[in-house]
Amino acid sequence: MNFNFPQPSSSITSKSIPEQFIELANQLLDREIALPTVDRVLEAIKQNKAHEVTKLEWIYCIHAKEKWDEENSHISRETSGLIWKVAIDNEWLRHQLLWRLALYYGNNQNELAKSLAKTCEILINSPSVNHLLIVKIIQAVISNDCILKLAKIACEQNLTRKELLNKIQNELPIWIPQFDKFTEYISPYFCIITSPNQQQVNWLLRCFDQMSEEIQVKAINHLLVNVSKEVASSHPQLVEWVRNNYRNNQKWNRLSEKAKEKLREWIGAVNYADFQHLVNLILPNISVEKEQRQLKARQGFWENYSNSLQQLRILLPQNSYNVIKNKLRENIQIDKLQEDGSETTEVCIFDFGEWLVAEFFRGKGSETRLFTNNDKNKEMLFYKPELSVKRIRALGGEVHDHVLCWQWNCEKSLRQRQNKISPNEGTQYFIGLRQQYGKYDFHSGLPNPSLSKQQERESQFNNWRKTISQLEKEAKDYCNSNGFTLG
């Protein structure tokens, strides 16, 4: 005989077994039934009549199985296996068993017979049900590395801890200890993903937003130390989230020194990737081969300093702006250069901490300008809404050329100044230079060019110096005539 009992919810299942029996018995009204026994249930299973077993009989069987096993130890596991086989196709029974199995492994071993707990693989490894979320979670709960596997499941399901528990709250007892801890393993799990995709990054950020500050700080420290700048640069929104939440606020001091260093590298990697992408977009639009070579060389040169690149602003002439703006990632700082009669050029402003660098991509000057990072210069170069080539030149700064052997000269200047700008830690060869010219030493820098090359460089430099002097005069005259403040 079969009776339609309500599905046990968390409120029912959390009651004692006798209370459940009373509730179920009350629903039987005055029907006459035989008292349930474990033997009767097992006999029905053996006779392929498991479908005739009532819910009351199943509940009694699950409750009484531990005592029955004491008297039938030689067949305890075999008979428990039979029950699990039935549960594969019986959703109600499966729910009852998995709920109690979770409690059993959550340190409440009175909820389920040991023989049932130890034979659960019959169900959880069944192809019919092992794809179900609840079964995957049970597989994690009973495993040795439970907490990490729960984090993995949450990531695969694209659910935060809160969202996951909301989804299974009627299926499993969400108060077991394992569900309290796996938030702490979200960051460690993400760190072992070889090439995280966009969904996984978005999942991680949603998890961060739902963490307590204490757990979040621990997670961010682990993330920064264990995720490479190459991976981080592929996901600028991850870097921006960490920078916005941990750079220059009270949480900054809660990061380890190693984590702080890695965050600087992350930020530098993203900024350099933006610069690199910009150069690659501009190169096809440059018809002068010499200018192409120069721009590629500068792209390579600044890659050697990418770890220190803390902020980037891109300034484009109108034509380049129209073509390129929508091809760069969102949130990048990009503005139009104001027309002032100068030759067409793009300009990138780099923030290297103690120093600001303005890099002019092309034209007769095609220079690099180095400025002290003070409030005035930072405001002008990064936040002034209307800038032009002449206004940047009129600001002054220390100017550097791009004639023969300019990398050698520029590296030397950056290294020998107070508050020097150093190449990335571990640099042995300079990117963008041939091996014989690019071998690098942090004390002596790049190899000195031959005497003949230095003499040729001096000649080219003198010609360039005349050109740049004329451009600087024009810039100052322009600013004076238009009432702009000079640097």
DODO-296613 format. One record per residue: x, y, z of N, C-alpha, C in turn. Coordinates in steps of 0.05 Angstrom, whole numbers, padded with zeros to 5 digits, always signed. Last residue first. Layout:
XYZXYZXYZ...
% end
This chain:
+01094+01513-00365+01105+01496-00345+01130+01508-00333+01048+01568-00373+01071+01552-00381+01080+01535-00358+00979+01577-00383+01001+01577-00364+01023+01559-00373+00954+01611-00441+00957+01586-00426+00981+01589-00407+00943+01652-00476+00938+01657-00448+00940+01632-00431+00958+01648-00528+00931+01639-00522+00924+01640-00491+01010+01666-00529+00990+01681-00545+00962+01673-00539+01034+01628-00496+01033+01656-00488+01012+01671-00503+01028+01582-00527+01015+01584-00501+01013+01613-00491+01059+01595-00572+01031+01588-00575+01016+01592-00548+01110+01603-00550+01096+01625-00563+01066+01620-00565+01119+01550-00533+01117+01572-00513+01103+01596-00525+01120+01523-00582+01100+01515-00561+01097+01538-00541+01163+01546-00608+01136+01549-00620+01114+01543-00599+01203+01528-00574+01198+01557-00577+01170+01562-00588+01200+01473-00583+01194+01483-00556+01189+01513-00557+01215+01471-00637+01188+01462-00629+01181+01472-00602+01268+01488-00633+01249+01504-00648+01220+01497-00641+01289+01447-00602+01290+01474-00592+01270+01492-00606+01284+01404-00637+01267+01405-00612+01267+01432-00600+01321+01417-00677+01293+01414-00683+01276+01417-00658+01368+01417-00647+01360+01441-00661+01330+01440-00667+01370+01364-00632+01368+01384-00612+01359+01411-00624+01378+01337-00680+01352+01334-00667+01348+01356-00646+01431+01351-00690+01410+01359-00709+01382+01358-00696+01454+01326-00645+01457+01355-00649+01436+01366-00668+01443+01272-00655+01431+01285-00632+01432+01316-00635+01475+01259-00699+01446+01259-00702+01432+01274-00679+01525+01265-00673+01518+01281-00696+01488+01282-00700+01522+01226-00633+01526+01254-00626+01518+01273-00648+01518+01179-00663+01496+01188-00647+01498+01218-00640+01569+01177-00683+01546+01181-00702+01522+01190-00687+01597+01169-00636+01602+01193-00652+01579+01198-00671+01576+01119-00621+01572+01142-00604+01577+01168-00618+01594+01088-00663+01565+01092-00660+01560+01116-00642+01649+01090-00653+01639+01101-00679+01609+01106-00677+01653+01065-00604+01660+01093-00606+01648+01105-00631+01595+01023-00591+01622+01027-00600+01627+01057-00603+01555+01031-00531+01558+01028-00560+01588+01032-00567+01559+00993-00470+01564+01018-00484+01566+01013-00514+01504+00951-00449+01532+00954-00459+01535+00981-00473+01461+00977-00396+01465+00965-00423+01494+00969-00431+01481+00975-00327+01462+00981-00348+01468+00965-00374+01510+00967-00281+01523+00981-00303+01505+00987-00327+01472+00943-00247+01492+00963-00237+01503+00980-00259+01442+00907-00274+01428+00927-00258+01446+00948-00247+01454+00893-00341+01464+00891-00314+01452+00913-00297+01434+00859-00401+01430+00880-00381+01442+00873-00354+01442+00857-00470+01449+00844-00445+01449+00865-00423+01432+00882-00520+01412+00883-00499+01418+00870-00473+01469+00876-00559+01465+00903-00549+01447+00904-00525+01467+00822-00570+01493+00834-00564+01491+00862-00553+01411+00814-00581+01424+00803-00557+01450+00817-00550+01375+00874-00600+01389+00849-00606+01406+00840-00582+01318+00898-00564+01346+00901-00573+01357+00874-00580+01268+00886-00545+01270+00906-00566+01298+00911-00577+01283+00876-00477+01265+00871-00499+01268+00894-00520+01347+00865-00452+01327+00886-00458+01310+00877-00482+01360+00812-00408+01363+00824-00435+01340+00843-00440+01347+00807-00355+01374+00800-00364+01381+00810-00391+01306+00825-00302+01313+00831-00330+01342+00824-00335+01292+00819-00249+01300+00795-00264+01307+00800-00293+01244+00870-00247+01261+00852-00232+01267+00827-00249+01243+00918-00300+01230+00897-00284+01250+00879-00271+01287+00976-00291+01273+00955-00306+01260+00934-00288+01274+01034-00251+01289+01010-00257+01273+00991-00274+01283+01100-00242+01264+01082-00254+01279+01057-00263+01307+01131-00181+01310+01120-00208+01286+01103-00216+01315+01174-00144+01289+01161-00148+01288+01149-00176+01365+01207-00182+01353+01202-00156+01325+01192-00160+01389+01173-00242+01377+01195-00228+01369+01187-00199+01407+01128-00268+01426+01144-00253+01414+01167-00238+01365+01105-00297+01379+01090-00276+01395+01107-00258+01351+01142-00336+01331+01132-00317+01344+01119-00293+01399+01146-00365+01388+01170-00351+01367+01161-00330+01405+01095-00385+01425+01106-00367+01414+01129-00351+01360+01091-00418+01363+01073-00395+01382+01084-00375+01375+01130-00456+01351+01134-00440+01352+01116-00415+01421+01109-00481+01422+01135-00467+01399+01139-00448+01402+01061-00501+01425+01061-00483+01425+01087-00467+01362+01080-00535+01355+01062-00513+01377+01062-00492+01388+01109-00575+01372+01124-00555+01365+01106-00531+01419+01095-00619+01427+01086-00592+01412+01100-00569+01399+01149-00660+01414+01125-00657+01423+01120-00628+01342+01184-00629+01362+01180-00651+01378+01155-00644+01303+01203-00596+01301+01175-00606+01319+01172-00630+01315+01241-00534+01312+01237-00563+01306+01208-00569+01282+01275-00480+01300+01253-00490+01293+01248-00519+01278+01328-00432+01271+01317-00459+01292+01296-00468+01245+01342-00374+01271+01333-00385+01266+01318-00411+01199+01398-00373+01209+01372-00367+01236+01366-00379+01151+01435-00406+01180+01432-00402+01188+01403-00397+01102+01452-00422+01105+01445-00394+01134+01440-00386+01105+01456-00476+01110+01480-00461+01112+01475-00431+01089+01404-00490+01117+01413-00494+01124+01437-00478+01035+01408-00478+01052+01388-00464+01081+01396-00466+01019+01448-00513+01016+01452-00484+01032+01432-00468+01029+01424-00563+01044+01447-00555+01042+01452-00525+00991+01382-00563+01019+01376-00565+01036+01399-00555+00940+01396-00514+00950+01395-00541+00980+01388-00540+00882+01383-00474+00911+01384-00477+00918+01383-00507+00831+01388-00433+00839+01397-00459+00869+01401-00460+00827+01367-00380+00810+01357-00402+00819+01364-00430+00877+01345-00338+00869+01368-00354+00852+01359-00378+00895+01298-00315+00867+01306-00310+00858+01331-00325+00948+01286-00328+00928+01265-00326+00899+01274-00324+00977+01334-00334+00982+01312-00353+00960+01290-00352+00959+01369-00293+00960+01377-00321+00960+01353-00339+00964+01338-00246+00938+01350-00253+00937+01357-00283+01018+01326-00247+00998+01305-00248+00971+01315-00256+01041+01378-00242+01045+01362-00266+01025+01339-00269+01021+01392-00191+01016+01409-00214+01019+01392-00240+01039+01352-00155+01011+01357-00159+01005+01372-00185+01093+01315-00188+01082+01333-00167+01053+01339-00174+01136+01279-00212+01108+01273-00206+01099+01290-00182+01176+01311-00261+01172+01303-00233+01143+01299-00227+01178+01284-00327+01169+01305-00308+01169+01294-00280+01205+01276-00391+01205+01265-00363+01199+01288-00344+01188+01260-00456+01192+01281-00436+01187+01269-00408+01212+01239-00519+01202+01231-00493+01208+01253-00473+01194+01259-00586+01211+01258-00563+01197+01243-00539+01185+01277-00639+01182+01249-00632+01198+01242-00607+01196+01320-00676+01207+01318-00649+01208+01289-00640+01170+01307-00724+01199+01316-00725+01212+01314-00697+01130+01247-00713+01134+01275-00720+01164+01282-00719+01106+01205-00659+01118+01210-00686+01121+01240-00690+01093+01198-00604+01096+01175-00621+01111+01181-00647+01118+01219-00543+01107+01228-00569+01113+01207-00590+01105+01208-00478+01118+01195-00501+01103+01204-00526+01119+01232-00416+01102+01237-00439+01117+01226-00464+01120+01208-00350+01133+01207-00376+01113+01213-00398+01133+01223-00283+01114+01222-00305+01128+01224-00331+01159+01192-00224+01163+01206-00249+01139+01202-00268+01148+01162-00181+01163+01187-00176+01164+01204-00201+01106+01129-00216+01109+01134-00188+01122+01161-00182+01102+01131-00271+01120+01112-00259+01125+01117-00230+01053+01141-00316+01059+01147-00287+01076+01124-00276+01054+01165-00382+01059+01143-00364+01064+01154-00335+01017+01185-00436+01028+01194-00411+01030+01170-00392+01026+01186-00506+01019+01170-00482+01032+01183-00458+01001+01214-00565+01018+01218-00541+01008+01200-00519+01007+01217-00636+00994+01207-00612+01013+01211-00589+01009+01270-00684+01022+01250-00667+01003+01241-00645+01017+01315-00736+01000+01293-00725+01017+01274-00708+01048+01377-00718+01047+01353-00735+01030+01332-00720+01006+01431-00693+01029+01413-00692+01026+01390-00712+00960+01462-00691+00978+01466-00713+01003+01448-00713+00928+01446-00650+00944+01470-00645+00964+01476-00668+00872+01411-00627+00887+01420-00651+00902+01446-00644+00877+01370-00570+00866+01394-00583+00884+01402-00606+00868+01300-00568+00886+01323-00568+00873+01346-00582+00818+01264-00533+00827+01277-00558+00847+01299-00552+00833+01208-00489+00821+01235-00495+00832+01244-00522+00826+01155-00444+00833+01163-00471+00818+01189-00478+00835+01108-00399+00835+01137-00399+00845+01147-00427+00790+01053-00403+00816+01063-00407+00814+01094-00409+00737+01035-00400+00749+01046-00375+00778+01056-00379+00742+00984-00450+00727+01003-00434+00743+01012-00410+00797+00977-00496+00779+00967-00476+00764+00990-00462+00794+01001-00564+00808+00997-00539+00787+00989-00518+00763+01011-00606+00778+00986-00608+00794+00981-00582+00740+01060-00602+00723+01038-00597+00737+01011-00599+00786+01093-00617+00773+01094-00590+00757+01069-00584+00805+01092-00670+00816+01074-00650+00800+01072-00625+00780+01130-00704+00785+01103-00713+00790+01083-00691+00777+01177-00675+00753+01167-00687+00756+01137-00695+00831+01184-00660+00811+01181-00640+00786+01168-00651+00856+01194-00709+00863+01170-00694+00841+01164-00674+00833+01245-00719+00830+01223-00738+00835+01196-00724+00848+01278-00674+00820+01272-00681+00817+01247-00698+00901+01248-00635+00890+01268-00653+00863+01259-00663+00899+01225-00566+00899+01220-00595+00889+01244-00611+00927+01202-00508+00918+01226-00522+00921+01222-00552+00920+01162-00452+00924+01162-00481+00912+01187-00493+00951+01148-00392+00932+01165-00406+00939+01166-00435+00962+01103-00339+00966+01109-00367+00944+01128-00377+00998+01082-00282+00975+01095-00293+00982+01103-00322+01043+01052-00267+01020+01053-00249+00995+01066-00261+01092+01013-00284+01074+01031-00298+01047+01032-00284+01128+00976-00266+01127+01002-00251+01106+01021-00263+01128+00934-00301+01119+00929-00273+01115+00955-00257+01149+00953-00349+01120+00950-00347+01112+00947-00318+01199+00961-00370+01192+00977-00346+01163+00973-00338+01203+00934-00417+01223+00928-00396+01217+00942-00369+01166+00959-00448+01159+00934-00436+01178+00925-00414+01192+01003-00468+01177+01007-00444+01166+00981-00432+01218+00979-00514+01233+00991-00492+01217+00993-00466+01177+00962-00549+01194+00942-00536+01209+00954-00512+01156+01012-00563+01139+00992-00551+01155+00971-00536+01201+01034-00586+01191+01045-00561+01172+01026-00547+01204+01003-00632+01226+01003-00613+01217+01014-00586+01157+01017-00658+01160+00989-00649+01182+00987-00628+01170+01070-00669+01147+01064-00652+01149+01035-00641+01213+01065-00705+01217+01079-00679+01194+01072-00659+01189+01038-00747+01211+01025-00732+01214+01038-00705+01152+01078-00764+01143+01051-00755+01164+01038-00738+01186+01118-00779+01169+01123-00756+01158+01097-00746+01210+01094-00824+01226+01101-00801+01209+01106-00776+01166+01089-00859+01178+01065-00848+01195+01071-00823+01107+01122-00860+01136+01126-00860+01149+01103-00845+01053+01111-00851+01064+01104-00877+01095+01107-00878+01012+01085-00803+01037+01101-00807+01050+01093-00833+00972+01051-00795+00964+01077-00805+00988+01096-00809+00992+01006-00770+00983+01003-00798+00976+01030-00811+01004+01028-00717+01025+01021-00736+01015+01019-00765+00959+01032-00684+00968+01056-00698+00988+01049-00721+00951+00983-00661+00929+00994-00676+00939+01017-00694+00999+00976-00633+00992+00957-00655+00969+00967-00672+00994+01017-00596+01015+01018-00616+01008+01000-00639+00951+00996-00565+00949+01022-00579+00969+01024-00602+00974+00951-00543+00951+00948-00562+00948+00974-00578+01012+00974-00511+01020+00956-00532+00998+00953-00553+00979+01002-00475+00998+01016-00491+01006+00999-00515+00953+00958-00451+00937+00979-00465+00955+00995-00484+00996+00932-00429+00980+00918-00449+00963+00938-00465+01012+00969-00390+01029+00964-00413+01014+00950-00435+00967+00965-00356+00973+00990-00369+00991+00986-00393+00973+00912-00339+00949+00920-00353+00954+00946-00369+01024+00913-00315+01019+00895-00337+00994+00904-00353+01016+00950-00273+01034+00956-00294+01029+00939-00319+00981+00921-00241+00972+00946-00253+00990+00954-00276+01014+00877-00228+00989+00873-00242+00980+00899-00257+01055+00904-00200+01061+00890-00225+01036+00885-00242+01026+00922-00156+01039+00941-00174+01045+00928-00201+01013+00872-00135+00991+00889-00145+01003+00911-00164+01063+00853-00119+01049+00840-00141+01026+00857-00152+01073+00888-00076+01091+00888-00100+01077+00875-00124+01032+00873-00042+01034+00900-00052+01051+00902-00078+01047+00820-00032+01022+00825-00046+01022+00853-00057+01094+00828-00003+01095+00814-00029+01070+00819-00045+01075+00854+00041+01093+00869+00023+01095+00855-00004+01004+00842+00049+01032+00836+00054+01049+00851+00035+00952+00889+00065+00965+00871+00045+00994+00866+00054+00935+00926+00098+00929+00899+00106+00940+00878+00086+00943+00974+00075+00962+00967+00097+00957+00938+00107+00899+00977+00041+00926+00975+00030+00946+00964+00051+00853+00989+00068+00859+00961+00063+00887+00956+00052+00849+01044+00068+00858+01031+00093+00864+01002+00089+00879+01060+00003+00858+01063+00024+00867+01046+00048+00914+01051-00041+00911+01078-00029+00886+01081-00011+00881+00996-00066+00903+01015-00070+00896+01042-00057+00836+00964-00059+00859+00960-00041+00882+00980-00045+00795+00975-00094+00788+00968-00067+00811+00966-00047+00818+00988-00142+00798+01006-00131+00793+01000-00102+00851+00942-00150+00863+00969-00147+00843+00988-00134+00813+00901-00155+00832+00900-00133+00844+00928-00128+00786+00920-00201+00772+00916-00177+00791+00916-00153+00828+00922-00239+00815+00947-00231+00800+00943-00205+00839+00867-00244+00860+00886-00234+00847+00911-00224+00790+00851-00267+00800+00839-00241+00820+00858-00228+00790+00880-00314+00769+00886-00294+00776+00874-00267+00831+00858-00345+00835+00884-00332+00814+00890-00311+00855+00803-00357+00830+00809-00345+00831+00836-00330+00905+00796-00375+00884+00788-00393+00856+00794-00382+00936+00810-00332+00934+00830-00354+00913+00822-00374+00934+00763-00301+00920+00787-00292+00916+00807-00315+00968+00730-00330+00940+00723-00327+00924+00748-00320+01015+00760-00323+01006+00753-00350+00977+00746-00350+01023+00762-00269+01015+00787-00282+01006+00782-00310+00995+00703-00236+01016+00718-00251+01005+00743-00263+00973+00692-00171+00965+00695-00199+00985+00713-00214+00993+00692-00119+00993+00666-00134+00983+00668-00163+00991+00741-00094+01016+00726-00093+01017+00703-00113+00937+00755-00102+00959+00772-00113+00985+00756-00115+00909+00715-00073+00905+00719-00102+00929+00733-00114+00924+00723-00020+00931+00698-00033+00930+00701-00064+00903+00775-00012+00932+00769-00008+00940+00744-00022+00849+00764-00021+00864+00781-00039+00894+00778-00036+00837+00730+00023+00833+00720-00004+00849+00737-00024+00845+00764+00066+00861+00740+00064+00860+00729+00035+00805+00802+00055+00834+00810+00056+00852+00786+00053+00759+00769+00060+00766+00781+00034+00796+00789+00033+00757+00756+00113+00761+00734+00094+00770+00746+00067+00748+00808+00133+00770+00792+00143+00777+00770+00123+00701+00826+00109+00727+00840+00103+00750+00822+00111+00662+00773+00081+00669+00791+00103+00696+00803+00097+00640+00771+00012+00657+00762+00034+00658+00782+00057+00614+00790-00032+00598+00778-00011+00614+00768+00013+00654+00807-00066+00634+00827-00057+00617+00816-00034+00679+00759-00079+00693+00779-00063+00673+00799-00050+00640+00737-00113+00646+00724-00087+00660+00744-00068+00644+00771-00156+00619+00770-00141+00623+00757-00114+00696+00758-00172+00690+00785-00162+00664+00786-00147+00689+00705-00188+00707+00711-00167+00701+00739-00155+00653+00712-00232+00645+00696-00208+00663+00703-00184+00687+00739-00267+00663+00752-00257+00652+00739-00232+00723+00698-00277+00732+00723-00264+00709+00737-00252+00690+00660-00301+00704+00653-00276+00714+00678-00262+00675+00687-00348+00655+00680-00328+00668+00674-00301+00724+00693-00375+00710+00716-00365+00690+00709-00344+00770+00642-00351+00755+00656-00371+00739+00678-00358+00838+00626-00332+00810+00632-00325+00796+00648-00347+00879+00580-00343+00872+00603-00360+00843+00611-00354+00885+00547-00296+00907+00554-00314+00901+00579-00330+00867+00553-00230+00856+00552-00258+00877+00562-00277+00887+00562-00181+00897+00538-00195+00885+00535-00222+00861+00607-00163+00890+00609-00169+00901+00585-00183+00811+00591-00149+00814+00607-00173+00843+00607-00182+00823+00564-00100+00813+00549-00124+00818+00565-00149+00839+00607-00067+00858+00586-00074+00849+00569-00098+00788+00636-00067+00812+00648-00079+00833+00626-00086+00756+00598-00040+00748+00608-00067+00773+00620-00081+00765+00582+00011+00779+00568-00010+00772+00577-00038+00732+00609+00044+00760+00614+00047+00777+00601+00025+00683+00587+00033+00688+00614+00023+00718+00620+00024+00679+00539+00060+00691+00539+00034+00694+00566+00021+00658+00537+00113+00687+00542+00109+00695+00547+00080+00606+00524+00118+00615+00549+00132+00643+00557+00123+00599+00476+00095+00588+00499+00081+00596+00525+00094+00621+00441+00133+00634+00444+00108+00624+00469+00093+00585+00439+00178+00609+00455+00179+00622+00460+00152+00515+00448+00159+00538+00431+00165+00564+00446+00163+00471+00477+00144+00485+00486+00168+00509+00468+00175+00442+00457+00102+00464+00477+00096+00479+00487+00120+00424+00396+00086+00426+00413+00110+00449+00433+00108+00393+00397+00020+00414+00389+00039+00414+00407+00063+00347+00417-00004+00358+00391-00013+00378+00380+00007+00334+00468+00007+00313+00448+00011+00322+00420+00004+00381+00495-00007+00372+00495+00021+00349+00476+00027+00406+00502-00055+00404+00474-00045+00391+00473-00017+00404+00556-00067+00395+00537-00087+00390+00509-00075+00428+00580-00024+00400+00586-00029+00388+00565-00048+00480+00562-00031+00464+00552-00008+00435+00558-00012+00494+00590-00078+00494+00561-00078+00477+00550-00055+00491+00644-00061+00473+00634-00082+00471+00604-00083+00532+00644-00022+00504+00651-00015+00484+00640-00036+00576+00632-00054+00569+00614-00032+00539+00619-00025+00557+00643-00124+00572+00650-00099+00563+00631-00077+00560+00605-00183+00545+00613-00159+00563+00621-00137+00575+00576-00229+00573+00605-00229+00556+00616-00207+00585+00523-00227+00557+00530-00229+00552+00561-00230+00640+00526-00222+00629+00513-00246+00599+00520-00250+00643+00550-00171+00654+00564-00195+00641+00552-00220+00621+00511-00139+00609+00538-00140+00618+00553-00164+00657+00469-00148+00629+00466-00156+00616+00494-00159+00703+00492-00124+00703+00485-00153+00675+00483-00163+00687+00495-00071+00693+00520-00086+00693+00515-00116+00683+00440-00062+00659+00457-00060+00663+00483-00075+00737+00427-00066+00718+00417-00086+00692+00432-00085+00758+00451-00020+00767+00460-00047+00748+00451-00068+00732+00421+00019+00727+00450+00017+00735+00460-00010+00749+00365+00012+00721+00374+00010+00718+00404+00004+00789+00328+00004+00793+00356-00002+00766+00370-00006+00765+00278+00014+00786+00288+00032+00791+00318+00029+00692+00276+00009+00720+00272-00001+00740+00284+00019+00641+00286+00022+00652+00261+00033+00681+00257+00025+00630+00334-00005+00628+00333+00024+00642+00308+00036+00633+00319-00060+00653+00337-00048+00653+00334-00017+00588+00287-00065+00615+00276-00072+00637+00293-00059+00550+00325-00051+00555+00303-00033+00582+00290-00039+00553+00356-00098+00560+00368-00072+00566+00346-00051+00536+00321-00137+00563+00331-00138+00572+00343-00111+00483+00315-00119+00501+00292-00118+00531+00301-00119+00463+00366-00129+00463+00356-00102+00482+00332-00098+00468+00369-00185+00483+00386-00168+00485+00375-00139+00476+00309-00224+00459+00327-00209+00476+00343-00189+00508+00271-00247+00510+00298-00258+00493+00319-00242+00498+00223-00224+00522+00237-00215+00526+00264-00227+00453+00194-00240+00449+00217-00222+00474+00233-00216+00466+00156-00277+00439+00166-00278+00436+00192-00261+00517+00137-00266+00514+00156-00288+00486+00169-00289+00534+00133-00198+00516+00123-00219+00513+00144-00241+00563+00149-00155+00578+00143-00180+00560+00134-00202+00525+00154-00116+00538+00179-00125+00555+00174-00150+00507+00100-00107+00490+00121-00119+00506+00144-00131+00553+00075-00090+00535+00061-00109+00517+00081-00123+00575+00106-00051+00586+00108-00078+00569+00094-00099+00552+00091-00002+00539+00112-00017+00550+00115-00046+00571+00057+00036+00564+00045+00009+00551+00066-00009+00579+00083+00083+00602+00072+00070+00596+00059+00043+00528+00097+00100+00547+00118+00094+00570+00107+00077+00506+00046+00110+00495+00063+00088+00514+00085+00080+00537+00030+00152+00538+00015+00128+00526+00030+00104+00524+00067+00192+00551+00068+00181+00552+00053+00154+00460+00099+00186+00476+00075+00192+00503+00076+00178+00452+00166+00207+00452+00146+00186+00469+00123+00194+00454+00201+00249+00433+00205+00230+00431+00183+00209+00496+00199+00282+00472+00185+00291+00450+00185+00271+00537+00231+00265+00536+00204+00255+00513+00187+00266+00551+00287+00250+00527+00278+00264+00521+00250+00255+00592+00309+00219+00597+00303+00247+00572+00297+00263+00578+00312+00167+00580+00337+00181+00582+00333+00211+00569+00262+00151+00596+00272+00146+00599+00300+00157+00515+00261+00168+00534+00241+00178+00563+00251+00174+00491+00301+00138+00493+00304+00167+00514+00285+00179+00495+00276+00088+00508+00301+00092+00512+00306+00122+00462+00232+00097+00490+00227+00091+00506+00253+00095+00412+00256+00103+00424+00244+00126+00454+00238+00122+00406+00273+00049+00404+00292+00072+00418+00281+00096+00409+00225+00022+00430+00245+00019+00430+00266+00040+00361+00199+00040+00388+00187+00045+00410+00208+00043+00319+00232+00023+00322+00225+00050+00350+00215+00057+00330+00235-00034+00331+00259-00017+00335+00252+00012+00321+00181-00047+00347+00193-00051+00351+00218-00034+00267+00178-00037+00285+00162-00021+00313+00174-00023+00249+00212-00079+00242+00217-00051+00261+00203-00032+00268+00188-00126+00277+00215-00118+00272+00220-00089+00291+00130-00144+00270+00139-00126+00278+00166-00115+00334+00112-00172+00310+00119-00188+00287+00129-00171+00371+00106-00131+00380+00118-00156+00356+00128-00172+00348+00077-00089+00348+00107-00088+00356+00120-00114+00360+00025-00102+00333+00035-00104+00332+00065-00106+00414+00026-00089+00406+00021-00116+00378+00030-00122+00413+00034-00033+00423+00056-00050+00415+00051-00080+00393-00016-00018+00377+00008-00013+00386+00031-00031+00435-00049-00031+00410-00053-00045+00392-00028-00041+00475-00032+00004+00478-00027-00025+00452-00030-00040+00454-00052+00051+00455-00022+00047+00458-00015+00018+00464-00105+00041+00437-00096+00042+00435-00066+00040+00521-00105+00043+00506-00115+00019+00478-00105+00019+00532-00087+00094+00540-00071+00071+00524-00079+00046+00510-00130+00125+00503-00102+00130+00509-00085+00105+00519-00183+00128+00505-00174+00104+00498-00144+00106+00544-00191+00176+00556-00204+00153+00543-00195+00127+00513-00167+00215+00537-00153+00206+00549-00165+00181+00463-00167+00240+00467-00179+00214+00492-00168+00201+00460-00140+00286+00452-00168+00288+00456-00183+00261+00477-00091+00270+00491-00104+00293+00484-00134+00294+00439-00076+00232+00466-00084+00223+00482-00099+00245+00397-00059+00263+00394-00084+00248+00421-00094+00239+00418-00011+00281+00414-00032+00300+00411-00059+00286+00419+00016+00230+00444+00013+00246+00441-00010+00267+00366+00016+00212+00386+00000+00198+00411-00004+00215+00326+00048+00232+00332+00023+00246+00355+00008+00235+00322+00091+00196+00328+00096+00224+00338+00071+00239+00311+00066+00148+00335+00082+00150+00343+00086+00179+00261+00042+00163+00284+00026+00154+00310+00041+00157+00228+00086+00173+00235+00067+00194+00260+00051+00188+00228+00107+00122+00239+00123+00144+00246+00105+00167+00203+00066+00093+00230+00074+00086+00243+00089+00109+00153+00064+00118+00171+00041+00120+00199+00048+00113+00133+00114+00102+00137+00108+00130+00156+00084+00134+00131+00106+00047+00150+00126+00058+00155+00121+00088+00125+00036+00031+00115+00062+00037+00136+00081+00047+00140-00005-00024+00148+00003+00003+00138+00032+00008+00130-00015-00076+00108-00019-00058+00115-00010-00029+00177-00011-00103+00157+00010-00108+00133+00008-00089+00203-00058-00093+00211-00034-00077+00190-00012-00080+00199-00108-00112+00174-00095-00105+00180-00070-00088+00237-00146-00124+00231-00125-00143+00205-00111-00138+00249-00177-00081+00228-00187-00098+00220-00167-00120+00286-00146-00054+00295-00171-00068+00275-00182-00087+00252-00107-00034+00272-00100-00053+00281-00124-00069+00222-00137+00003+00208-00124-00020+00228-00116-00042+00262-00150+00039+00249-00171+00024+00235-00160-00001+00273-00100+00060+00294-00114+00045+00282-00136+00028+00225-00089+00087+00234-00072+00065+00254-00086+00048+00224-00131+00124+00203-00129+00104+00211-00112+00081+00270-00119+00154+00269-00144+00139+00247-00143+00117+00256-00072+00180+00277-00072+00160+00276-00096+00142+00185-00061+00185+00210-00074+00194+00230-00071+00172+00124-00030+00207+00146-00033+00188+00170-00047+00202+00063-00063+00223+00085-00048+00233+00109-00052+00214+00010-00059+00176+00029-00075+00191+00052-00058+00200-00048-00018+00186-00024-00025+00172-00007-00043+00189-00110+00009+00177-00096-00012+00191-00072-00019+00174-00127+00078+00182-00120+00055+00166-00105+00034+00183-00145+00124+00206-00152+00099+00220-00145+00074+00203-00091+00165+00190-00118+00164+00201-00123+00137+00214-00042+00176+00171-00053+00150+00163-00082+00146+00172-00024+00222+00193-00036+00224+00167-00048+00197+00157-00002+00205+00240-00027+00220+00242-00041+00222+00215+00046+00184+00221+00025+00166+00231-00002+00180+00233+00075+00230+00209+00068+00211+00188+00045+00193+00197+00081+00251+00261+00068+00267+00240+00058+00249+00217+00107+00209+00287+00081+00218+00296+00066+00233+00275+00155+00206+00258+00137+00183+00258+00109+00192+00266+00178+00255+00271+00170+00250+00243+00150+00227+00242+00187+00246+00326+00168+00267+00317+00159+00263+00289+00226+00205+00323+00199+00200+00334+00179+00221+00326+00270+00235+00299+00257+00213+00284+00229+00207+00296+00265+00307+00308+00274+00280+00316+00258+00259+00301+00273+00353+00254+00260+00343+00278+00271+00316+00284+00295+00365+00206+00311+00373+00229+00299+00363+00255+00256+00352+00170+00279+00334+00172+00296+00340+00197+00222+00397+00173+00213+00370+00182+00237+00352+00188+00254+00438+00154+00242+00441+00181+00233+00414+00191+00270+00422+00104+00291+00424+00124+00279+00426+00152+00217+00375+00087+00233+00399+00083+00254+00400+00105+00194+00317+00057+00206+00329+00081+00222+00353+00074+00133+00319+00021+00162+00317+00020+00174+00330+00045+00076+00286+00050+00090+00310+00040+00120+00306+00040+00054+00222+00026+00063+00239+00047+00076+00264+00036+00009+00182+00002+00023+00206-00008+00030+00224+00015+00020+00112+00008+00007+00136+00018+00023+00160+00008+00008+00045-00013+00023+00070-00016+00006+00093-00005+00017-00024+00000+00000+00000+00000+00017+00025+00000
% end
